[in-house]
Amino acid sequence: MISGTSKVWIEGEELIAGPGESVFIPRGTAQSFKVIDDEPSRHHVILTLGGSEGFLANRAAGQFRIPDDMPAIEESARRHHLSFTGPPLE
């Protein structure tokens, strides 16, 4: 995490991650996150080719913001064979 604080959910386990902290998400693992700070959340993401790199590049190019751009984010996910599972984190 570069800035902001997020609640991270990985296969049923929740943790809080903030600046300077790392989160490892294995390939194919259901995961989600929610920004829980007033400051925008910025992440430094390192990927091994697992399929999500095109989706993330598309999001960066579009400057998409959650929640304002969720329809465009969901369409990009669909094009990259990704899906959102479950409701947003509380």
N, C-alpha and C positions, 0 to 999 in steps of 0.2 A: 504494500500500500504506500502510495506517495503522499496522499492527503485525504482528509476526511476519515470517518469511521463507519464501518459497515457491519451489519449482522450477516454472517455467512452460514448457510445451511448446506451440508454435504451428507447425502444419504441418511438423513434423519438426525444428524448431530449439528448443533448450533454452536457458533463461536463468534466472538467480537474481534475484529481486526482493525487496527489503526495504523497511522504512519510508521514506517520502518518495519512493519510486521509482514510475514509471508504466509500464504495459504497454498497448500498443495492439493490439487484436485485431479485424481487419476482419470485417465481416458475412459469415457463411457459412464462416468459417475453422474447421477442426478445431483444437481447443485443449484443454488440460488443465492442472491444477496440483496440486501436492502440498505441503502444509505440511512444511517440513524443520527447524522450530524447535520447542523445547519450549513456546513461547508460542503462544496461539491467533493465527490469522491473521485480520486484519480488512482488508477491501477497501472502498474508495470506488469505486462503479461508476457510470459515466455511460453511458447507453444512448441510441442513436437507435433509434427503433422498428424492431426487426428480428425480433421474435418471442419473445425471451427475457425480456422485461420481466414477463410474467405468471408465468413460472416462478420468477424471482427474488423477486417479491412473495410468491408462495406459500411459498417457502423461508423468507423472513424472518418471515412470519406464523406459520409452524409452528415457528420456532426450531430448525430441523433442524441436526443436527451430523453431520459425517462422522467416522468410519464408522458410528456407531451408528444413524443414521436413513437409511441408503442405500436400503432398500426404499421408504420414503415419498418420498425424493428421486427415485428412478427412476420411480415412479408419476406424480409431478408432471411430470417431464420428458416422459413419454409423453403426458399430457393436453395439453401445450403444444407437441406435435409436435417435440420435441427428442430426440436419442438420444446415448447414450454410445458412443464408438467406441474399441475397443482396451482393453488392460489398464491398470490404474492405473500411474502412474509409479513407477519403482524409486527 
